[in-house]
Amino acid sequence: MNKFRTHNCSELNEKAIEENVVLSGWLHRKRDHGNLLFIDLRDHYGITQCVIENNNKYFPILEKIRPESVLKISGKVLARSEGTINSELSTGKIEIAINTVDILSESKELPIPVFGEQDYPEDIRLKYRFLDLRREEMHNNIILRSKVISFIRTEMLKLGFLEYQTPILTSSSPEGARDFLVPSRLNPGKFYALPQAPQQFKQLIMVSGFDKYFQIAPCFRDEDARADRSPGEFYQLDLEMSFVDQEDIFRVVEKLMVGLFKKFSTKKIMFEKFPRIPFNESMEKYGTDKPDLRNPLIINNITQVLNREDVKFEIFKKLIKSGSIVKAIVTKNTLGKPRSFFDNIDKWAKSLGASGLAYFSFEKKKELSGKGPVGKFFSEKSIQELMKICNAQIGDSIFMACGKLKEVNKLLSAAREKIARDLNLIDEKSFAFCWVVDYPMFELDENTNKIIFSHNPFSMPQGYEKDKPVSDPLKLKAFQYDIVCNGVELSSGAIRNHIPELMYELFAIAGYDKKQVDDKFSGMINALSYGAPPHGGIAPGIDRIVMLLADKQNIREITMFPMNQNAQDLMMKAPSEVNPDQLKELSLKVDIKKS
């Protein structure tokens, strides 16, 4: 028998009444009733109520001991009286009459409470993460994460995938985020890089003749923190398959995601076959390549209406002549909303640095007209055209933004979410997945006006024909795709370019000569030269998946030991200075200019 416990703190029920038991755990909370002291004992599994009378020699000890001290308690299982049953606990029908108590570990005064869900500053919570993780909500989040990863592993094996591990110490990549660099002691002046993703290695696994690979892969990127992105490290379900096209990838991922989200959530899945939305269409209709399809609002381009002679909205007309466009969002049945509803949205837009959102409502008395600040600038015929383009009806309202394409898309994408939430249009009890496809292979750099890769440089271009050069790089689309859920990008993926000659050609368009490609991607380009199968893959983020399933807005709520927004581990005090002898051994010298 285990000397610390006969049962855990969730096991005991009426069947154990009159048994002598031993429990160990943390003193969750206590309630002093004078002659009786009630102790809630907590372990990983649950809570059991224990009670001690004031004539027991251990009574004064338990009176004084602080919460979160670790106790070993022995006693007899008793039935609770009818009025004291706690139906929220699995042990709620019994309690332990304490005979003896061993103090296994005493706690100091707590810097943050464990009982309850009090809101404390994030840095305090991260400094004392071991206490924060004892809270029920946080504890359950981490357990959920473990179960999700276990489910993924099981399902991937069922689908015929095998798990392989790729190196952690590798070479620096010129693409993507900043690398974390590791100095080499044996090769002075040279550095390893921690992998931003196992991209090249998983392709090399396919070239090596393995058919289906997966890994719960740690990834390292030196980038700024966001609510949905931790600085430093994260985990992804990395997978790759040989002899596949994009639809083969989609079938595997859709099956996995539907099963996963049904298993760990009661929310409904809106589309079990995920919609495919071309990148250009997504930007046009939603202003983003991460659309939340729970939101019914659509963005429409109405520039042509503003160009009409019978439209007198001169501010917009002047901007259009200098290259601006006008886009709009229509809201249904909002004519009767108070002026404050519209003004608040306009004020919100200005808080983002925009000039605001022009608006009016469609109404008809004797004739069709616009009710609102800018409605007077539109003729009846122009309003009719607006209603046709935007699928609007009398009683609806329109919000308009004018500016450069990227600026307007960014503003109206945010406005789309803002307005939908103000109107309670988003179904919070559902998951809406989609694929965003047909990404451009290249784009123009706004600063240099040079052609650069739009996303993954290893993606296969669409419409490739051997010995036929790329005529218009900016029109070239790639077999690249993103999976999005509720406006959160879970992953990017692609069918890979497995043809060396084509890779050289595409990199040349982006300004890389053959020597640069050979230097930076020597392992990859060399391997592809010895017979590479068509292959492709994707890597959904584990952290973001769990964040959605746990219904959290911040990824640090589902990560066991995250860094703060300044990429600091406040608990372990990392990063930190190191001993000068260590630097000398690595042929390094720290030279920091003090301001």
Protein Blocks (a to p, Z undefined) as FASTA:
>chain_A
ZZkbcbdcklbcfklgoiacddddddfbacdehjaccdddddfkbccdddddfkbmklmm
mmmpcghiacddddddddddfklccfkbmklmbccddfbdcdfbdcdddfbdfedjddcd
fklmmmmmmmmmmpmklmmmmmmmmmmmmmmmmmmmmnopacddddfbdcddfehjdddd
dddfklghiacdddfbfklmmmmmmmnopabdcddddddddddddfklcehiacdddddd
ehiafklmmmmmmmmmmmmmmmmocbdcfblbdcdddfklmmmmnopabdcfkbmbdcdd
fklmmmpmklccfklmmmmmnopacdddddehklmpcfklmmmmmmmmmmnopabjcddd
dddfkbccdedjklmmpcfklmmmmmmmnopaehiacddddddfklmmmmmmmmmmmmmm
mnopacfkbccddddehiafbdcdfklopacdfblmkbccehiaehiacfblmlpccddd
dddeehiafbdcddddfbfklmmmmmmmnopafklmmmmmmmmmmmmmnopadddddddd
fklmmmmmnopabfklmcfbacdfkopafknopacdddfklmmmnopacddddZZ
